[in-house]
Amino acid sequence: MKKIITILIVIACFSCKNNQQDNGKLNVVTTTTMITDLVKNIGGDDINIQGLMGSGVDPHLYKASEGDVTKLVEANVIFYNGLHLEGKLVEVFEKMGTATKTPIALGEELDKRTLIGSDYFASNYDPHVWFDIKYFSQFAKKVTQVLSEKDPEHAVNFKANETVYLAKLEALEVKIKAIIETLPQEKRILVTAHDAFNYFGKAYDFEVVGLQGLSTATEAGVQDVQKLSAFIIEKNIKAIFVESSVPKRTIEALQAAVKSKGHDVEIGGTLYSDALGSAGTTEGTYIGMFEYNVKTIVQALK
């Protein structure tokens, strides 16, 4: 596999001279939809940006295509989440680091002492850090710094965009806290397809339980379903949630297990976890996604 990746990078290097956009703007490549949206907000019209992953794509399982490798080689800057979220891209990034550039793993910039640890994940940290708005704000500052270093001519624009975006994130924080306050503390138990919402739970005082582990590559077994169904009955949880980037069959199996024991639990809606909604929709932005998720959760659990 390593030889194949190296060959692809070499081929891409030969072709990139002819394929690079020559409009004078930085060529930026991003991985997840959340990071793509963030970088668009900071870079604005002063960058060319290509996101590798689209709506509904699971970053845990995403594999780089030959076209992706070409995009990465042609990029002036690469931003990705890190903390092993894009597990199957790590080898490509390592090769890129020894070739033409060092990709920027935004999650690695965070203070590890504040992260949620995990003995079951390759990085030893939960990588779903974007569900704490404070961390996403730190991402914005790092993106601004890197873009400004790569393109000093437009540094003033990047900084102005950062100021506007950070203000929007602060307003989002105020808004969602007000929505969450309408939900009694005893009802703040969030059951989802996999453990993507632990930072959300920590930041906004929810007990969070995922049917699968931190990575969707880990399948939920019969015992997992039975154990969680007993928990739902014990806590009298009214709703559980599907995730847009995870097949809904596991949550449907959980719902069926609860019903088989003479109880009822509704599927409260679909949450956006590892990917944003479709481009052009409210949920297709980080801010819109976050507000949508909170409204969906609170309404269903009430």
Residue frames relative to the residue before (quaternion, step in Angstrom):
aa qw qx qy qz dx dy dz
M 1.0000 0.0000 0.0000 0.0000 0.00 0.00 0.00
K 0.6483 0.5231 -0.3250 0.4478 3.59 0.95 -0.85
K 0.6358 0.5251 -0.3315 0.4584 3.58 1.04 -0.78
I 0.6364 0.5350 -0.3244 0.4511 3.57 0.99 -0.85
I 0.6598 0.5058 -0.3037 0.4655 3.58 0.92 -0.94
T 0.6517 0.5167 -0.3181 0.4550 3.58 0.94 -0.88
I 0.6425 0.5213 -0.3165 0.4641 3.57 0.97 -0.87
L 0.6541 0.5185 -0.3154 0.4514 3.58 0.94 -0.91
I 0.6530 0.5113 -0.3138 0.4624 3.57 0.99 -0.83
V 0.6374 0.5192 -0.3265 0.4664 3.59 0.99 -0.81
I 0.6482 0.5126 -0.3131 0.4681 3.59 0.94 -0.93
A 0.6610 0.5127 -0.3026 0.4567 3.56 0.95 -0.93
C 0.6301 0.5457 -0.3361 0.4384 3.58 1.01 -0.76
F 0.6497 0.5150 -0.3142 0.4625 3.57 1.04 -0.78
S 0.7350 0.4367 -0.2351 0.4624 3.56 1.02 -0.82
C 0.5775 0.6518 -0.3818 0.3097 3.60 1.09 -0.61
K 0.5759 0.5983 -0.3912 0.3967 3.61 1.09 -0.57
N 0.7143 0.4374 -0.2500 0.4858 3.55 1.07 -0.73
N 0.7358 0.4615 -0.2244 0.4419 3.57 1.10 -0.68
Q 0.5275 0.6653 -0.4183 0.3227 3.61 1.13 -0.46
Q 0.4628 -0.6448 0.5272 0.3034 3.52 -1.07 0.75
D 0.1816 -0.8249 0.5329 0.0512 3.57 -0.77 1.07
N 0.3551 0.7460 -0.4946 0.2698 3.59 1.03 0.75
G 0.6171 -0.5969 0.3294 0.3929 3.56 1.24 0.31
K 0.6085 0.5569 -0.3531 0.4415 3.60 1.27 -0.13
L 0.5936 -0.5503 0.4469 0.3810 3.54 -1.25 0.45
N 0.2826 -0.7169 0.6095 0.1864 3.54 -1.09 0.79
V 0.0340 -0.8232 0.5644 -0.0513 3.56 -0.43 1.26
V 0.1076 -0.7725 0.6242 0.0461 3.57 -0.98 0.93
T 0.0971 -0.7857 0.6106 0.0200 3.55 -1.00 0.92
T 0.4539 -0.6868 0.4923 0.2826 3.57 -1.21 0.36
T 0.8285 0.2178 -0.1182 0.5021 3.61 0.07 -1.24
T 0.6307 -0.5477 0.3989 0.3784 3.55 -1.24 0.43
M 0.6066 0.5576 -0.3612 0.4367 3.60 1.07 -0.63
I 0.6888 0.4636 -0.2758 0.4843 3.57 0.92 -0.93
T 0.6029 0.5533 -0.3561 0.4512 3.59 1.06 -0.70
D 0.6655 0.4983 -0.2980 0.4691 3.58 0.91 -0.93
L 0.6375 0.5345 -0.3201 0.4533 3.58 0.98 -0.85
V 0.7047 0.4684 -0.2742 0.4570 3.57 0.77 -1.04
K 0.5931 0.5508 -0.3614 0.4628 3.61 1.10 -0.61
N 0.6635 0.5142 -0.3031 0.4511 3.57 0.97 -0.85
I 0.7061 0.4380 -0.2625 0.4905 3.58 1.02 -0.76
G 0.7333 0.4460 -0.2418 0.4526 3.58 0.86 -0.96
G 0.1623 -0.8295 0.5173 0.1341 3.55 1.10 -0.68
D 0.8034 -0.2665 0.2211 0.4843 3.55 -1.04 -0.84
D 0.5908 0.6135 -0.3526 0.3876 3.58 1.27 -0.08
I 0.7276 0.3401 -0.2375 0.5463 3.61 1.25 0.11
N 0.3269 -0.6389 0.6398 0.2750 3.52 -1.42 0.24
I 0.0287 -0.8311 0.5549 -0.0215 3.59 -0.67 1.03
Q 0.0394 -0.7699 0.6370 0.0051 3.54 -1.08 0.85
G 0.1932 -0.7730 0.5959 0.0998 3.58 -0.77 1.05
L 0.4370 -0.7148 0.4806 0.2590 3.58 -0.86 0.93
M 0.7832 0.3190 -0.1491 0.5125 3.59 0.94 -0.89
G 0.2752 -0.7695 0.5571 0.1475 3.54 -1.10 0.74
S 0.7575 -0.3471 0.2825 0.4754 3.54 -1.31 -0.19
G 0.8307 0.2299 -0.1767 0.4753 3.54 -1.01 0.88
V 0.5282 0.6355 -0.4087 0.3874 3.58 1.27 0.02
D 0.3440 -0.7427 0.5452 0.1812 3.56 -0.90 0.98
P 0.3298 -0.7818 0.4896 0.2010 3.65 -0.39 1.15
H 0.5575 0.6126 -0.3916 0.4007 3.59 1.17 -0.49
L 0.7841 0.3426 -0.1411 0.4978 3.56 1.03 -0.85
Y 0.4804 0.7131 -0.4186 0.2925 3.59 1.26 -0.21
K 0.1326 -0.7783 0.6113 0.0546 3.56 -0.96 0.96
A 0.4899 -0.6744 0.4720 0.2869 3.56 -1.02 0.82
S 0.2978 -0.7218 0.5982 0.1805 3.54 -1.06 0.85
E 0.6782 -0.4516 0.3583 0.4558 3.56 -1.27 0.09
G 0.6339 0.5353 -0.3240 0.4546 3.56 1.08 -0.76
D 0.6189 0.5418 -0.3364 0.4585 3.58 1.07 -0.72
V 0.6466 0.5240 -0.3211 0.4519 3.56 0.94 -0.91
T 0.6304 0.5293 -0.3285 0.4632 3.58 1.01 -0.80
K 0.6429 0.5183 -0.3165 0.4668 3.59 0.95 -0.89
L 0.6695 0.5117 -0.3026 0.4454 3.56 0.92 -0.91
V 0.6628 0.5019 -0.3063 0.4636 3.57 0.96 -0.85
E 0.6933 0.4870 -0.2728 0.4559 3.58 1.01 -0.81
A 0.5653 0.6409 -0.3762 0.3580 3.58 1.21 -0.42
N 0.3931 -0.6651 0.5787 0.2612 3.52 -1.26 0.56
V 0.7828 0.0829 -0.0213 0.6164 3.56 1.19 -0.67
I 0.0911 -0.7686 0.6312 0.0501 3.56 -1.10 0.78
F 0.0779 -0.7817 0.6181 0.0300 3.56 -0.86 1.00
Y 0.1052 0.7788 -0.6160 0.0541 3.56 -0.97 0.86
N 0.6673 -0.5392 0.3411 0.3842 3.57 -1.24 0.41
G 0.2111 -0.7866 0.5468 0.1940 3.56 0.80 -1.03
L 0.6652 0.4708 -0.4002 0.4192 3.56 -1.34 -0.29
H 0.6016 -0.6240 0.3033 0.3960 3.53 1.25 0.73
L 0.2849 0.7523 -0.5422 0.2425 3.61 1.12 0.52
E 0.7485 0.3077 -0.1746 0.5609 3.57 0.86 -1.00
G 0.0987 -0.8838 0.4538 0.0567 3.54 0.81 1.12
K 0.7353 0.4303 -0.2395 0.4656 3.57 0.91 -0.87
L 0.6335 0.5007 -0.3362 0.4847 3.59 1.30 0.05
V 0.4436 0.7324 -0.4394 0.2715 3.57 1.27 -0.31
E 0.6573 0.5238 -0.3162 0.4400 3.58 0.92 -0.90
V 0.6282 0.5241 -0.3262 0.4735 3.57 1.05 -0.77
F 0.6689 0.5002 -0.3062 0.4568 3.58 0.89 -0.92
E 0.6241 0.5389 -0.3410 0.4514 3.58 1.02 -0.75
K 0.6572 0.4940 -0.3017 0.4827 3.56 1.01 -0.82
M 0.6265 0.5315 -0.3350 0.4613 3.57 1.03 -0.78
G 0.6383 0.5515 -0.3223 0.4297 3.55 1.02 -0.82
T 0.7186 0.4054 -0.2475 0.5079 3.58 1.08 -0.66
A 0.6404 0.5228 -0.3291 0.4562 3.59 1.27 -0.16
T 0.8684 -0.0854 0.0970 0.4786 3.59 -0.27 -1.24
K 0.8200 0.0378 0.0352 0.5700 3.60 1.09 -0.53
T 0.3633 -0.6872 0.5716 0.2627 3.55 -1.32 0.18
P 0.3551 -0.7386 0.5275 0.2240 3.63 -0.48 1.10
I 0.4049 -0.7165 0.5229 0.2218 3.55 -1.15 0.71
A 0.1623 -0.7729 0.6096 0.0689 3.58 -0.57 1.20
L 0.3199 -0.8035 0.4684 0.1806 3.58 -0.10 1.29
G 0.6499 0.5412 -0.3206 0.4265 3.57 0.98 -0.78
E 0.6261 0.5487 -0.3336 0.4424 3.56 1.17 -0.59
E 0.5971 0.5788 -0.3533 0.4285 3.60 1.26 -0.28
L 0.5854 0.6046 -0.3624 0.4005 3.57 1.24 -0.38
D 0.5693 -0.5755 0.4632 0.3608 3.54 -1.27 0.48
K 0.3846 -0.7669 0.4673 0.2135 3.58 -0.37 1.26
R 0.5889 0.5974 -0.3666 0.4023 3.58 1.14 -0.56
T 0.7040 0.4519 -0.2639 0.4801 3.58 1.20 -0.47
L 0.5700 0.6229 -0.3757 0.3821 3.59 1.26 -0.23
I 0.5138 -0.6146 0.5019 0.3262 3.55 -1.29 0.39
G 0.3350 -0.7761 0.5063 0.1709 3.55 -0.61 1.15
S 0.0168 -0.7884 0.6149 0.0108 3.53 -1.23 0.47
D 0.3077 -0.7530 0.5573 0.1665 3.55 -0.75 1.08
Y 0.6817 0.5057 -0.2694 0.4550 3.56 1.28 -0.29
F 0.6806 0.4362 -0.2917 0.5113 3.58 1.26 0.11
A 0.6296 -0.6121 0.3277 0.3487 3.56 -0.97 0.92
S 0.7067 0.4519 -0.2719 0.4717 3.60 0.99 -0.74
N 0.3914 -0.7138 0.4592 0.3555 3.56 1.33 -0.40
Y 0.6964 0.3496 -0.2754 0.5630 3.58 1.28 0.35
D 0.5099 -0.5879 0.5255 0.3438 3.53 -1.22 0.57
P 0.2880 -0.8150 0.4772 0.1582 3.63 -0.57 1.07
H 0.5605 0.6497 -0.3771 0.3485 3.62 1.24 -0.21
V 0.1111 0.8769 -0.4603 0.0830 3.54 1.03 0.92
W 0.5581 0.6350 -0.3954 0.3591 3.62 1.15 -0.42
F 0.6128 0.5552 -0.3627 0.4299 3.60 1.21 -0.22
D 0.6106 0.3712 -0.3842 0.5846 3.53 1.27 0.52
I 0.4085 -0.7564 0.4546 0.2329 3.57 -0.38 1.24
K 0.5824 0.5797 -0.3808 0.4239 3.61 1.09 -0.57
Y 0.6538 0.4987 -0.3094 0.4775 3.58 1.00 -0.79
F 0.6545 0.5090 -0.3219 0.4571 3.58 0.96 -0.82
S 0.6008 0.5440 -0.3482 0.4711 3.57 1.14 -0.60
Q 0.6346 0.5108 -0.3232 0.4815 3.58 1.07 -0.71
F 0.5841 0.5577 -0.3595 0.4675 3.56 1.12 -0.67
A 0.6514 0.5341 -0.3114 0.4399 3.58 0.91 -0.97
K 0.6650 0.5062 -0.3025 0.4583 3.58 0.94 -0.87
K 0.6538 0.5012 -0.3138 0.4721 3.59 1.01 -0.79
V 0.6297 0.5264 -0.3348 0.4629 3.59 0.96 -0.81
T 0.6434 0.5231 -0.3158 0.4612 3.58 0.95 -0.89
Q 0.6530 0.5250 -0.3082 0.4506 3.56 0.93 -0.91
V 0.6980 0.4762 -0.2799 0.4558 3.58 0.83 -1.00
L 0.6619 0.4990 -0.3148 0.4624 3.60 0.89 -0.89
S 0.6505 0.5225 -0.3133 0.4536 3.58 1.01 -0.81
E 0.6498 0.5066 -0.3131 0.4722 3.58 1.06 -0.75
K 0.6907 0.4767 -0.2700 0.4720 3.57 1.02 -0.83
D 0.8015 0.1115 -0.0266 0.5869 3.59 1.10 -0.70
P 0.1387 -0.8432 0.5154 0.0649 3.61 0.40 1.23
E 0.5727 0.6221 -0.3764 0.3785 3.59 1.11 -0.62
H 0.7704 0.3053 -0.1633 0.5353 3.57 1.12 -0.70
A 0.2928 0.7971 -0.4870 0.2041 3.59 1.24 0.32
V 0.6230 0.5419 -0.3441 0.4470 3.60 1.02 -0.74
N 0.6523 0.5098 -0.3102 0.4674 3.57 0.99 -0.82
F 0.6480 0.5198 -0.3200 0.4555 3.58 0.95 -0.89
K 0.6630 0.5034 -0.3037 0.4634 3.58 0.96 -0.88
A 0.6411 0.5156 -0.3259 0.4658 3.60 0.99 -0.78
N 0.6508 0.5067 -0.3100 0.4729 3.57 1.00 -0.82
E 0.6203 0.5426 -0.3336 0.4577 3.57 1.05 -0.78
T 0.6449 0.5342 -0.3185 0.4442 3.58 0.92 -0.93
V 0.6647 0.4980 -0.2939 0.4730 3.57 0.93 -0.93
Y 0.6995 0.4824 -0.2839 0.4443 3.57 0.85 -0.97
L 0.6371 0.5192 -0.3364 0.4598 3.60 0.97 -0.75
A 0.6187 0.5310 -0.3390 0.4694 3.59 1.08 -0.69
K 0.6408 0.5147 -0.3186 0.4722 3.58 1.04 -0.76
L 0.6474 0.5096 -0.3192 0.4683 3.59 1.02 -0.76
E 0.6286 0.5217 -0.3320 0.4717 3.59 1.05 -0.73
A 0.6511 0.5041 -0.3101 0.4751 3.58 0.99 -0.82
L 0.6161 0.5425 -0.3364 0.4615 3.59 1.07 -0.73
E 0.6354 0.5418 -0.3212 0.4467 3.56 0.95 -0.89
V 0.6614 0.5012 -0.3000 0.4706 3.57 0.91 -0.92
K 0.6772 0.5205 -0.2893 0.4322 3.56 0.90 -0.97
I 0.7188 0.4411 -0.2801 0.4587 3.60 0.77 -0.95
K 0.5969 0.5482 -0.3738 0.4510 3.60 1.08 -0.56
A 0.6351 0.5243 -0.3239 0.4657 3.57 1.05 -0.74
I 0.6484 0.5054 -0.3157 0.4739 3.59 1.02 -0.77
I 0.6692 0.5096 -0.2987 0.4508 3.57 0.90 -0.93
E 0.6077 0.5812 -0.3491 0.4136 3.59 1.07 -0.70
T 0.6205 0.5467 -0.3482 0.4415 3.61 1.19 -0.39
L 0.6544 0.4830 -0.3074 0.4939 3.60 1.28 -0.17
P 0.4568 -0.6994 0.4722 0.2814 3.62 -0.63 1.07
Q 0.6258 -0.5882 0.3685 0.3558 3.56 -1.05 0.80
E 0.6772 0.5180 -0.3062 0.4236 3.60 0.91 -0.86
K 0.6807 0.4672 -0.2889 0.4846 3.60 1.24 -0.31
R 0.5402 0.6356 -0.3985 0.3813 3.58 1.24 0.01
I 0.3668 0.6694 -0.5470 0.3437 3.54 0.43 1.31
L 0.1159 -0.8273 0.5497 -0.0008 3.56 -0.47 1.25
V 0.0539 -0.7902 0.6103 -0.0144 3.57 -0.61 1.19
T 0.0403 0.8174 -0.5670 0.0928 3.57 -0.60 1.19
A 0.7305 -0.4506 0.2998 0.4164 3.54 -1.36 0.11
H 0.7975 -0.0753 0.0358 0.5975 3.62 0.96 -0.74
D 0.6665 -0.5675 0.3380 0.3457 3.55 -1.28 0.46
A 0.2112 0.8006 -0.5321 0.1771 3.58 0.49 1.17
F 0.7357 0.4777 -0.2101 0.4317 3.58 1.18 -0.50
N 0.3097 0.7810 -0.5009 0.2078 3.61 1.15 0.42
Y 0.6503 0.4929 -0.3272 0.4766 3.62 1.01 -0.70
F 0.5938 0.5423 -0.3515 0.4793 3.56 1.12 -0.65
G 0.6661 0.5096 -0.2989 0.4553 3.58 0.91 -0.93
K 0.6636 0.5105 -0.2986 0.4581 3.55 0.97 -0.88
A 0.7007 0.4845 -0.2675 0.4502 3.57 0.96 -0.92
Y 0.8206 0.2431 -0.0787 0.5112 3.59 0.99 -0.85
D 0.5365 -0.7024 0.3649 0.2927 3.53 1.25 0.65
F 0.3956 0.6552 -0.5284 0.3675 3.54 0.76 1.17
E 0.3426 -0.6459 0.6237 0.2766 3.55 -1.24 0.49
V 0.1068 -0.8249 0.5551 0.0031 3.56 -0.63 1.16
V 0.0045 -0.7889 0.6137 -0.0324 3.56 -0.90 0.98
G 0.1271 -0.7955 0.5899 0.0546 3.57 -0.77 1.05
L 0.5015 -0.6607 0.4670 0.3062 3.55 -1.00 0.82
Q 0.7329 0.2665 -0.1770 0.6005 3.56 1.05 -0.80
G 0.6379 -0.5439 0.3830 0.3881 3.54 -1.29 0.16
L 0.7792 -0.3136 0.2437 0.4848 3.56 -1.26 -0.42
S 0.7433 0.3026 -0.1891 0.5658 3.56 1.12 -0.64
T 0.4547 -0.6871 0.4939 0.2779 3.57 -0.96 0.85
A 0.5008 0.6340 -0.4347 0.3978 3.58 1.27 -0.06
T 0.6331 0.4991 -0.3193 0.4981 3.58 1.27 -0.32
E 0.2759 -0.7857 0.5339 0.1469 3.56 -0.56 1.16
A 0.4246 -0.6717 0.5438 0.2699 3.56 -1.15 0.67
G 0.2730 -0.7763 0.5496 0.1439 3.58 -0.91 0.90
V 0.7274 -0.4157 0.3144 0.4464 3.55 -1.34 0.08
Q 0.6527 0.5171 -0.3198 0.4520 3.59 0.94 -0.83
D 0.6170 0.5425 -0.3412 0.4567 3.58 1.05 -0.75
V 0.6579 0.5155 -0.2968 0.4619 3.55 0.97 -0.94
Q 0.6841 0.4906 -0.2882 0.4564 3.58 0.87 -0.95
K 0.6503 0.5215 -0.3139 0.4545 3.57 0.96 -0.85
L 0.7008 0.4613 -0.2733 0.4706 3.56 0.91 -0.92
S 0.6086 0.5444 -0.3581 0.4528 3.60 1.08 -0.63
A 0.6314 0.5184 -0.3256 0.4760 3.58 1.06 -0.74
F 0.6317 0.5345 -0.3194 0.4617 3.58 1.05 -0.80
I 0.6464 0.5277 -0.3114 0.4547 3.59 0.96 -0.90
I 0.6623 0.4964 -0.2982 0.4755 3.57 0.97 -0.87
E 0.6546 0.5291 -0.3080 0.4434 3.57 0.93 -0.94
K 0.7534 0.3877 -0.1941 0.4944 3.58 0.94 -0.92
N 0.3420 -0.7643 0.4777 0.2658 3.59 1.34 -0.09
I 0.1701 0.8069 -0.5366 0.1790 3.54 0.91 1.01
K 0.3835 -0.7756 0.4675 0.1809 3.56 -0.76 1.08
A 0.8267 0.0727 0.0089 0.5579 3.60 1.05 -0.70
I 0.1430 -0.7392 0.6524 0.0867 3.52 -1.26 0.66
F 0.3376 -0.7995 0.4828 0.1168 3.56 -1.15 0.57
V 0.3817 -0.6712 0.5981 0.2144 3.49 -1.21 0.84
E 0.2513 -0.7408 0.5939 0.1878 3.59 -1.24 0.39
S 0.5747 -0.6525 0.3814 0.3138 3.55 -0.96 0.91
S 0.7537 0.3873 -0.2086 0.4883 3.60 1.06 -0.69
V 0.6727 0.4367 -0.2800 0.5276 3.59 1.32 0.15
P 0.5291 -0.6313 0.4478 0.3479 3.64 -0.86 0.84
K 0.4463 -0.7434 0.4395 0.2345 3.59 -0.84 1.00
R 0.4548 0.7243 -0.4419 0.2709 3.59 1.22 -0.22
T 0.6393 0.5349 -0.3492 0.4280 3.62 1.01 -0.68
I 0.6593 0.4842 -0.3065 0.4867 3.58 1.01 -0.79
E 0.6262 0.5221 -0.3355 0.4719 3.59 1.05 -0.70
A 0.6268 0.5184 -0.3305 0.4787 3.60 1.08 -0.69
L 0.6324 0.5233 -0.3210 0.4724 3.56 1.07 -0.76
Q 0.6405 0.5202 -0.3156 0.4686 3.58 0.96 -0.86
A 0.6573 0.5102 -0.3009 0.4658 3.58 0.98 -0.87
A 0.6355 0.5309 -0.3263 0.4559 3.60 1.03 -0.78
V 0.6387 0.5127 -0.3214 0.4753 3.59 1.03 -0.79
K 0.6788 0.4966 -0.2883 0.4577 3.58 0.91 -0.93
S 0.6235 0.5532 -0.3402 0.4354 3.58 1.08 -0.68
K 0.6857 0.4490 -0.2660 0.5074 3.58 1.27 -0.38
G 0.6261 -0.5982 0.3181 0.3860 3.55 1.28 0.41
H 0.6276 0.4971 -0.3468 0.4886 3.56 1.23 0.36
D 0.3025 -0.7556 0.5552 0.1710 3.55 -1.27 0.24
V 0.0481 0.7617 -0.6452 0.0338 3.54 -1.07 0.84
E 0.3326 -0.7588 0.5291 0.1834 3.55 -0.88 0.95
I 0.4040 -0.6142 0.5941 0.3265 3.53 -1.31 0.31
G 0.3127 -0.8306 0.4419 0.1302 3.52 -0.29 1.34
G 0.7324 -0.3418 0.2279 0.5430 3.57 1.26 -0.14
T 0.5184 -0.6136 0.4977 0.3270 3.53 -1.36 -0.03
L 0.1878 -0.7795 0.5910 0.0885 3.55 -0.82 1.04
Y 0.3736 -0.6850 0.5744 0.2474 3.54 -1.20 0.58
S 0.0665 -0.8368 0.5434 -0.0048 3.56 -0.51 1.17
D 0.8387 0.1488 -0.0554 0.5209 3.59 0.31 -1.23
A 0.7721 0.1810 -0.1342 0.5943 3.59 1.29 0.03
L 0.5012 -0.6356 0.4983 0.3106 3.55 -1.21 0.55
G 0.6277 -0.5105 0.4192 0.4118 3.53 -1.35 -0.03
S 0.7604 -0.3710 0.2703 0.4595 3.56 -1.32 -0.13
A 0.5756 -0.5888 0.4447 0.3525 3.54 -1.11 0.72
G 0.7710 0.3394 -0.2616 0.4711 3.54 -1.00 0.84
T 0.6488 0.4620 -0.3193 0.5135 3.58 1.30 -0.09
T 0.6662 -0.4827 0.3740 0.4282 3.56 -1.28 0.27
E 0.6956 0.4720 -0.2691 0.4700 3.56 0.98 -0.88
G 0.5658 0.6071 -0.3737 0.4143 3.57 1.30 -0.09
T 0.6611 0.4070 -0.3133 0.5469 3.57 1.32 0.19
Y 0.6285 -0.5440 0.3906 0.3957 3.57 -1.16 0.52
I 0.6822 0.4897 -0.2934 0.4568 3.58 0.83 -0.97
G 0.6716 0.4930 -0.2940 0.4685 3.59 0.91 -0.88
M 0.6315 0.5368 -0.3221 0.4576 3.56 1.04 -0.81
F 0.6744 0.5095 -0.3032 0.4400 3.56 0.84 -0.99
E 0.6775 0.4807 -0.2962 0.4714 3.57 0.89 -0.92
Y 0.6254 0.5344 -0.3327 0.4611 3.59 1.00 -0.81
N 0.6551 0.5208 -0.3175 0.4459 3.59 0.86 -0.93
V 0.6849 0.4944 -0.2940 0.4473 3.56 0.83 -1.01
K 0.6528 0.5066 -0.3169 0.4656 3.58 0.92 -0.84
T 0.6468 0.5261 -0.3082 0.4581 3.59 1.00 -0.87
I 0.6662 0.5102 -0.2934 0.4580 3.56 0.92 -0.96
V 0.7028 0.4798 -0.2729 0.4488 3.57 0.74 -1.09
Q 0.6658 0.5093 -0.3123 0.4469 3.58 0.87 -0.90
A 0.6960 0.4811 -0.2816 0.4526 3.59 0.92 -0.89
L 0.7142 0.4641 -0.2609 0.4543 3.58 0.98 -0.82
K 0.5325 0.6179 -0.4116 0.4065 3.59 1.22 -0.32
